[in-house]
């Protein structure tokens, strides 16, 4: 009887233990899957980051390795160590211009950049990486039970410096300037405009804040910057490339008549010499050498229509000029110095390189008030010029009615009322809403279309107009904006419910 009783007790305990063991199999399998899928989700984040950081290309001119947005992935998926088709990750990457951290799902849906088979059309600033870790299902549970999902925000390393380097076309845009070499002493030749529409480094120039016109390729790391140089005592001399040293015969200022004037020997004023062919020549200076000599006026042999990428030299808010961020060689301009003109334009930024200042033409001197320390906004103010630098001849920038198209801004002597009242947004903390001028209708001053053709002033069609448009945060609506930069980082790491 004792043996039978013992067998019964052990049997009962065995059945009890079997129930306990069986009951723990499913939770144990779930816990094991839960551990594996979080690792799979982390592997997905790593895989996506690897592809994003490998989305590069070599610039054809500078040979620098730069980011290529067309190679950025929209989705990433794969197996973990190739173990099985079930143990895997699936990643969705969403790109933004603005920081998405803390934003609602609705905001993200509205502001996400379009990502397709060829990546993105422009470089983003942020990416949300959402990675799901997947594995085969646990018996008795839903197939997705134990899958895990992670989200993190990647900040791209971005520098929004505009890259200087563009063609310098002759007036009328029939020819352009090409260096005959990339060494000291090289001369410069007028070649056909078609040749300057290809990226040959000998045809790309940058007009720097030292007032020197540099051969852009020589500004790259490891090179010695070369500048257009020349100033005769009389007559004309061929312009050559020389090491940039800040000498007055390397300082050129944009002037009325579409002229690049060289400084005088004392570096106190403009000289009477200009870049060109040196003297009146054939209407199209094809094949002639660039020289420093006589100055014409809005004529091909001594005047120029530089590409906006050539740069703005020293023009900035500190010189009372308003520089666009997209066409970064262009400044606010009173069209042909006529305050009654039906439209204003952006024009190559005029300069005053004299030590004392005061040489800048009045139609490029625009006055407004920046917010303190360029932070936040400053409203209820005018943007104005003083005609002929006479403060009694104040002309204020006026916004058009809401029905106007194109919505050109104009000038008026009536400097009171809502139509001449503007809000200046400096650094607001949101880049898309910074460096703007807004009118009474909350529209932004923007680069507009080319003006109508005027046979009396055919060159006007080379310059963009100034309009107001719905605020979009694009570079065409940013004015006197400094370069922006941000370093790469990965943060805001969190798990999402699956």
C-alpha positions as CSV (number, residue, x, y, z in Angstrom):
1,X,0.0,0.0,0.0
2,X,2.9,2.4,0.7
3,X,4.4,1.8,-2.7
4,X,1.0,2.3,-4.4
5,X,0.5,5.5,-2.5
6,X,4.0,6.7,-3.4
7,X,3.3,6.0,-7.1
8,X,0.1,7.9,-7.0
9,X,1.7,10.9,-5.3
10,X,4.6,11.0,-7.8
11,X,2.2,10.6,-10.7
12,X,0.1,13.5,-9.5
13,X,3.2,15.6,-9.1
14,X,4.4,14.7,-12.6
15,X,1.0,15.6,-14.1
16,X,1.2,18.9,-12.2
17,X,4.7,19.7,-13.3
18,X,3.9,18.7,-16.9
19,X,1.0,21.3,-16.9
20,X,3.4,23.9,-15.5
21,X,6.0,23.2,-18.2
22,X,3.5,23.1,-21.0
23,X,2.0,26.4,-19.7
24,X,5.4,28.1,-19.9
25,X,6.4,26.9,-23.4
26,X,4.4,29.6,-25.2
27,X,5.6,32.6,-23.0
28,X,9.1,31.3,-23.3
29,X,8.8,31.1,-27.1
30,X,7.3,34.6,-27.1
31,X,10.1,36.0,-24.9
32,X,12.7,34.4,-27.2
33,X,11.1,35.9,-30.3
34,X,10.8,39.3,-28.5
35,X,14.5,39.3,-27.9
36,X,15.4,38.3,-31.5
37,X,13.1,40.9,-33.1
38,X,14.5,43.9,-31.2
39,X,17.9,42.8,-32.5
40,X,16.5,42.5,-36.0
41,X,15.0,46.0,-35.7
42,X,18.3,47.4,-34.6
43,X,20.0,45.6,-37.5
44,X,17.5,47.4,-39.8
45,X,18.5,50.8,-38.5
46,X,22.1,50.0,-39.1
47,X,21.4,48.8,-42.6
48,X,19.4,51.9,-43.5
49,X,22.2,54.2,-42.0
50,X,24.8,52.3,-44.0
51,X,22.9,53.0,-47.3
52,X,22.2,56.6,-46.4
53,X,25.8,57.3,-45.6
54,X,26.9,55.6,-48.8
55,X,24.7,57.8,-51.0
56,X,27.5,59.8,-52.4
57,X,29.0,61.0,-55.7
58,X,32.2,62.8,-56.8
59,X,31.7,66.3,-58.0
60,X,32.8,66.7,-61.6
61,X,34.7,69.9,-61.0
62,X,35.9,70.0,-57.4
63,X,36.4,66.2,-57.2
64,X,34.9,66.3,-53.7
65,X,32.8,63.5,-52.3
66,X,29.4,65.0,-51.7
67,X,26.0,63.5,-50.8
68,X,23.8,62.4,-53.6
69,X,20.1,62.6,-52.7
70,X,19.1,60.5,-55.7
71,X,20.7,57.5,-54.1
72,X,19.0,57.8,-50.7
73,X,16.8,54.7,-49.9
74,X,13.1,55.0,-49.3
75,X,12.8,51.4,-47.9
76,X,15.3,48.8,-46.7
77,X,14.7,45.2,-46.0
78,X,16.7,42.0,-45.5
79,X,17.5,39.0,-43.4
80,X,19.5,39.0,-40.2
81,X,22.7,37.1,-40.9
82,X,20.9,35.2,-43.6
83,X,19.5,32.8,-41.0
84,X,16.0,32.4,-42.5
85,X,13.4,34.3,-44.5
86,X,11.4,34.8,-41.3
87,X,14.1,36.4,-39.2
88,X,14.4,39.8,-40.9
89,X,13.9,43.5,-40.8
90,X,11.8,46.0,-42.8
91,X,12.6,49.7,-42.7
92,X,10.7,52.8,-43.9
93,X,12.8,56.0,-44.3
94,X,10.9,59.3,-44.4
95,X,12.8,62.6,-45.2
96,X,12.2,66.1,-44.1
97,X,13.6,69.7,-44.5
98,X,12.5,70.6,-40.9
99,X,13.3,68.7,-37.7
100,X,10.5,66.1,-37.3
101,X,11.2,65.4,-33.6
102,X,8.1,66.0,-31.5
103,X,5.9,66.6,-34.5
104,X,2.4,65.0,-34.9
105,X,1.7,62.3,-37.4
106,X,-0.4,64.8,-39.4
107,X,2.5,67.2,-39.6
108,X,4.9,64.5,-40.7
109,X,2.4,63.3,-43.4
110,X,2.0,66.8,-44.8
111,X,5.7,67.8,-44.7
112,X,7.4,64.5,-45.8
113,X,9.5,64.9,-48.9
114,X,8.7,62.7,-51.9
115,X,10.9,59.7,-52.1
116,X,10.8,57.5,-55.2
117,X,12.7,55.0,-57.3
118,X,15.4,57.6,-57.8
119,X,15.6,58.8,-54.2
120,X,15.0,62.5,-53.7
121,X,15.4,65.4,-56.0
122,X,17.1,67.7,-53.4
123,X,19.1,67.1,-50.2
124,X,17.0,66.7,-47.0
125,X,18.1,67.8,-43.6
126,X,16.4,65.0,-41.5
127,X,15.2,61.5,-41.8
128,X,12.9,59.4,-39.6
129,X,14.0,55.7,-39.7
130,X,11.2,53.3,-38.7
131,X,12.5,49.7,-38.5
132,X,10.5,46.6,-37.8
133,X,12.1,43.4,-36.5
134,X,10.2,40.3,-37.8
135,X,10.3,36.5,-37.1
136,X,8.0,33.5,-37.5
137,X,4.9,33.4,-35.3
138,X,4.5,31.8,-31.9
139,X,1.9,28.9,-32.0
140,X,-1.4,30.0,-30.4
141,X,-0.7,33.7,-30.9
142,X,-1.1,36.2,-33.7
143,X,1.6,36.0,-36.3
144,X,2.8,39.5,-35.5
145,X,3.0,38.9,-31.7
146,X,6.5,39.5,-30.5
147,X,7.5,41.6,-33.5
148,X,9.2,44.9,-32.4
149,X,9.4,48.4,-34.0
150,X,12.0,51.1,-33.4
151,X,12.1,54.7,-34.6
152,X,15.0,57.1,-34.6
153,X,15.7,60.5,-36.2
154,X,18.9,61.0,-38.3
155,X,20.2,64.5,-38.8
156,X,22.2,64.8,-42.0
157,X,25.5,66.6,-42.1
158,X,24.5,69.6,-44.2
159,X,26.2,72.8,-45.3
160,X,24.0,75.2,-47.1
161,X,26.8,77.4,-48.4
162,X,26.1,78.4,-51.9
163,X,28.9,77.0,-54.1
164,X,30.5,79.9,-55.9
165,X,31.5,79.3,-59.5
166,X,29.7,80.5,-62.6
167,X,30.2,81.8,-66.1
168,X,30.9,85.5,-66.9
169,X,29.0,86.3,-70.1
170,X,29.6,89.3,-72.2
171,X,26.8,91.8,-72.5
172,X,24.2,90.2,-74.7
173,X,25.3,86.7,-73.7
174,X,26.9,85.8,-77.0
175,X,30.3,85.0,-75.6
176,X,31.9,84.2,-72.2
177,X,35.3,84.2,-70.5
178,X,37.6,81.2,-70.6
179,X,41.0,81.0,-68.9
180,X,43.7,79.8,-71.4
181,X,45.3,77.9,-68.5
182,X,45.2,77.3,-64.8
183,X,48.7,78.7,-64.0
184,X,50.2,82.1,-63.2
185,X,50.4,84.3,-66.3
186,X,47.6,82.6,-68.2
187,X,45.5,84.9,-70.4
188,X,41.7,84.9,-70.8
189,X,39.8,84.6,-74.1
190,X,36.2,85.3,-75.2
191,X,34.7,82.0,-76.3
192,X,31.2,81.2,-77.5
193,X,28.4,81.2,-74.9
194,X,27.5,77.6,-75.8
195,X,30.9,76.5,-74.4
196,X,30.1,78.1,-71.0
197,X,27.1,75.9,-70.6
198,X,29.3,73.0,-69.9
199,X,31.2,72.6,-66.6
200,X,34.8,73.2,-67.8
201,X,36.8,74.6,-64.8
202,X,38.5,77.2,-67.0
203,X,35.1,78.9,-67.5
204,X,33.9,79.0,-63.9
205,X,34.7,82.2,-61.9
206,X,33.9,83.3,-58.4
207,X,33.8,86.9,-57.2
208,X,34.8,86.8,-53.6
209,X,34.5,89.2,-50.6
210,X,38.1,90.3,-51.3
211,X,36.7,91.9,-54.5
212,X,38.9,89.5,-56.5
213,X,37.5,87.6,-59.5
214,X,39.0,84.1,-58.9
215,X,39.3,81.2,-61.2
216,X,37.0,79.0,-59.1
217,X,38.9,75.8,-59.4
218,X,42.0,77.4,-57.9
219,X,40.2,78.0,-54.7
220,X,40.0,74.3,-53.9
221,X,42.0,72.8,-51.1
222,X,45.7,72.3,-52.1
223,X,45.6,75.0,-54.8
224,X,46.8,78.5,-54.9
225,X,44.0,81.0,-55.6
226,X,44.5,82.9,-58.9
227,X,42.8,86.2,-59.7
228,X,42.1,88.3,-62.8
229,X,44.8,91.0,-62.7
230,X,45.5,94.1,-64.7
231,X,45.4,97.9,-64.7
232,X,47.3,100.0,-67.3
233,X,48.7,103.5,-66.8
234,X,47.2,104.3,-70.2
235,X,45.7,102.4,-73.1
236,X,45.1,98.8,-72.3
237,X,46.8,95.7,-71.1
238,X,45.9,92.0,-71.3
239,X,44.3,90.7,-68.2
240,X,46.2,87.7,-66.7
241,X,45.8,85.2,-63.9
242,X,48.1,86.1,-60.9
243,X,48.3,84.8,-57.3
244,X,45.5,86.6,-55.4
245,X,47.2,89.1,-53.1
246,X,44.7,91.9,-52.6
247,X,46.5,94.4,-54.7
248,X,44.4,97.2,-56.2
249,X,44.8,95.9,-59.7
250,X,43.0,92.7,-58.6
251,X,40.0,94.5,-57.1
252,X,36.9,94.8,-59.4
253,X,33.6,96.4,-58.6
254,X,30.3,96.1,-60.4
255,X,29.1,99.4,-61.7
256,X,26.4,101.0,-63.8
257,X,26.7,100.1,-67.4
258,X,27.2,96.5,-66.5
259,X,30.9,97.2,-65.9
260,X,33.6,95.5,-63.9
261,X,35.7,98.6,-62.9
262,X,39.2,98.1,-61.4
263,X,40.3,100.2,-58.4
264,X,42.7,103.1,-58.8
265,X,46.4,102.7,-57.7
266,X,45.8,104.4,-54.4
267,X,42.9,102.0,-53.7
268,X,40.6,105.0,-52.8
269,X,38.2,105.0,-55.7
270,X,37.3,103.3,-59.0
271,X,39.8,103.8,-61.8
272,X,38.8,104.8,-65.3
273,X,39.6,101.3,-66.5
274,X,37.3,98.3,-67.0
275,X,37.5,94.7,-67.9
276,X,36.7,94.2,-71.6
277,X,38.6,94.0,-74.9
278,X,40.5,97.2,-73.9
279,X,38.9,99.3,-76.6
280,X,35.9,99.5,-78.9
281,X,35.9,96.4,-81.0
282,X,33.6,94.2,-83.1
283,X,30.1,93.8,-81.7
284,X,30.7,90.2,-80.7
285,X,34.2,89.9,-79.2
286,X,34.6,86.2,-80.0
287,X,38.2,85.1,-80.0
288,X,39.6,88.3,-78.5
289,X,41.6,88.4,-75.3
290,X,40.3,89.9,-72.1
291,X,42.0,93.2,-71.3
292,X,41.8,96.1,-68.9
293,X,41.3,99.3,-70.7
294,X,38.5,101.6,-71.9
295,X,35.0,101.5,-70.5
296,X,32.0,101.3,-72.7
297,X,28.4,101.2,-71.4
298,X,26.0,98.3,-71.8
299,X,27.9,97.0,-74.8
300,X,29.5,93.6,-75.5
301,X,33.1,94.6,-75.7
302,X,33.3,96.1,-72.2
303,X,30.1,95.0,-70.3
304,X,29.1,91.7,-68.8
305,X,26.1,89.6,-67.7
306,X,27.6,87.3,-65.0
307,X,25.9,84.2,-63.9
308,X,24.4,84.5,-60.4
309,X,26.7,81.8,-59.2
310,X,29.7,84.1,-59.7
311,X,28.9,85.6,-56.3
312,X,28.1,88.9,-54.6
313,X,31.6,89.9,-53.5
314,X,31.2,91.9,-50.2
315,X,27.5,92.8,-50.6
316,X,25.5,92.0,-47.4
317,X,23.3,93.6,-44.8
318,X,26.3,95.5,-43.4
319,X,26.6,97.4,-46.7
320,X,22.8,98.1,-46.7
321,X,22.2,95.6,-49.5
322,X,19.7,92.8,-49.7
323,X,21.2,89.6,-51.2
324,X,19.1,86.7,-52.4
325,X,20.0,83.2,-51.2
326,X,19.1,81.4,-54.4
327,X,20.5,83.9,-56.9
328,X,23.3,84.6,-54.5
329,X,25.1,87.1,-56.8
330,X,22.0,89.3,-57.0
331,X,20.8,92.2,-54.9
332,X,17.7,94.3,-54.6
333,X,17.9,97.0,-57.3
334,X,15.9,100.0,-58.4
335,X,15.4,99.1,-62.0
336,X,17.5,101.5,-64.2
337,X,17.5,103.9,-61.2
338,X,13.9,104.8,-62.1
339,X,11.8,104.9,-59.0
340,X,8.6,104.9,-61.0
341,X,9.3,101.6,-62.8
342,X,6.5,99.0,-62.8
343,X,8.8,96.4,-61.3
344,X,12.0,96.1,-59.4
345,X,14.8,93.6,-60.3
346,X,17.6,91.7,-58.6
347,X,20.9,92.8,-60.3
348,X,24.6,91.9,-59.9
349,X,25.5,93.3,-56.5
350,X,27.3,96.7,-56.8
351,X,30.3,97.3,-54.7
352,X,32.2,100.0,-52.7
353,X,35.7,98.7,-52.1
354,X,37.1,102.0,-51.0
355,X,38.4,102.3,-47.5
356,X,36.2,105.2,-46.6
357,X,33.0,103.9,-48.2
358,X,30.3,106.0,-49.7
359,X,30.8,104.9,-53.4
360,X,27.9,102.5,-53.6
361,X,25.2,103.6,-56.0
362,X,22.0,104.7,-54.2
363,X,19.8,102.2,-56.0
364,X,21.5,99.4,-54.2
365,X,21.3,100.9,-50.7
366,X,18.2,99.6,-49.1
367,X,17.3,100.2,-45.4
368,X,15.3,98.1,-43.0
369,X,15.8,97.0,-39.3
370,X,17.0,93.6,-38.4
371,X,15.7,92.0,-35.2
372,X,18.2,92.2,-32.2
373,X,21.0,89.7,-32.7
374,X,19.2,88.6,-35.9
375,X,16.9,86.5,-33.7
376,X,13.1,86.4,-34.1
377,X,11.1,88.9,-36.1
378,X,10.7,92.6,-36.4
379,X,7.4,93.9,-37.8
380,X,5.7,97.1,-38.7
381,X,8.6,98.6,-40.6
382,X,9.4,100.0,-44.0
383,X,12.0,98.9,-46.6
384,X,13.2,101.9,-48.5
385,X,15.8,103.7,-50.5
386,X,16.9,107.4,-50.6
387,X,17.0,108.6,-54.2
388,X,20.3,110.1,-55.0
389,X,21.2,109.5,-51.3
390,X,18.9,112.4,-50.4
391,X,17.0,111.5,-47.2
392,X,14.2,113.9,-48.3
393,X,13.5,111.7,-51.3
394,X,12.6,108.6,-49.5
395,X,10.9,105.8,-51.5
396,X,9.3,102.8,-49.7
397,X,8.7,99.3,-51.1
398,X,5.1,98.7,-51.7
399,X,3.3,95.4,-51.9
400,X,0.7,94.9,-54.7
401,X,-2.9,94.0,-54.3
402,X,-3.9,90.4,-53.8
403,X,-5.2,90.2,-57.4
404,X,-2.0,91.4,-59.1
405,X,-0.2,88.9,-61.3
406,X,2.8,88.9,-61.5
407,X,2.7,90.4,-58.0
408,X,5.5,93.0,-58.6
409,X,6.7,95.1,-55.7
410,X,7.1,98.8,-56.5
411,X,8.3,102.1,-54.9
412,X,6.1,104.9,-53.5
413,X,6.7,108.2,-51.7
414,X,3.8,107.4,-49.4
415,X,5.6,105.7,-46.6
416,X,2.6,105.1,-44.3
417,X,-0.1,102.5,-44.4
418,X,-0.4,98.7,-44.5
419,X,0.9,98.3,-48.1
420,X,4.4,99.6,-47.2
421,X,4.6,97.8,-43.9
422,X,6.7,94.7,-43.7
423,X,7.8,92.0,-41.2
424,X,11.4,90.9,-41.2
425,X,12.0,87.3,-40.1
426,X,15.6,86.7,-39.1
427,X,16.6,83.4,-37.4
428,X,13.2,82.3,-36.0
429,X,14.4,78.8,-34.9
430,X,12.7,77.2,-37.9
431,X,14.8,77.5,-41.0
432,X,11.8,77.4,-43.4
433,X,10.4,80.5,-41.6
434,X,13.6,82.4,-41.4
435,X,15.3,85.2,-43.4
436,X,12.1,86.4,-45.0
437,X,10.3,89.6,-45.7
438,X,6.5,89.3,-45.3
439,X,3.8,91.8,-46.3
440,X,0.3,92.6,-44.9
441,X,-1.1,89.5,-46.5
442,X,1.5,87.2,-45.1
443,X,3.2,86.8,-48.5
444,X,6.9,86.6,-48.9
445,X,9.2,88.7,-51.1
446,X,10.6,86.3,-53.7
447,X,12.5,86.0,-56.9
448,X,10.0,86.4,-59.8
449,X,9.9,85.9,-63.5
450,X,12.0,87.7,-66.1
451,X,10.6,91.1,-67.0
452,X,8.8,91.8,-70.3
453,X,11.2,92.4,-73.2
454,X,11.9,96.1,-73.8
455,X,13.8,96.9,-77.0
456,X,15.1,100.1,-75.4
457,X,16.6,98.0,-72.6
458,X,17.2,94.5,-74.0
459,X,19.5,93.5,-71.1
460,X,16.7,93.6,-68.6
461,X,15.5,90.1,-69.6
462,X,18.7,88.7,-68.0
463,X,17.6,89.7,-64.5
464,X,14.8,88.3,-62.4
465,X,12.1,90.6,-61.0
466,X,11.1,90.9,-57.3
467,X,7.6,89.8,-56.4
468,X,5.5,88.6,-53.5
469,X,4.3,85.0,-53.3
470,X,2.9,82.5,-50.9
471,X,5.5,81.7,-48.3
472,X,7.1,78.4,-49.0
473,X,10.5,78.5,-47.2
474,X,12.4,78.0,-50.5
475,X,15.8,79.7,-51.1
476,X,14.3,82.2,-53.6
477,X,12.4,83.8,-50.6
478,X,15.4,84.1,-48.3
479,X,17.3,87.4,-48.2
480,X,20.6,88.2,-46.4
481,X,20.6,84.7,-45.1
482,X,23.9,83.3,-43.6
483,X,25.2,79.9,-44.6
484,X,23.7,77.2,-42.4
485,X,25.4,74.0,-41.2
486,X,24.6,71.0,-39.0
487,X,26.5,67.9,-38.0
488,X,25.3,64.4,-38.4
489,X,23.7,62.8,-35.4
490,X,21.3,60.0,-34.5
491,X,18.9,60.6,-31.6
492,X,15.3,60.4,-30.4
493,X,15.6,56.6,-30.3
494,X,12.3,55.0,-29.1
495,X,10.2,51.9,-29.5
496,X,6.8,52.1,-31.1
497,X,3.8,49.9,-30.5
498,X,3.5,47.3,-33.1
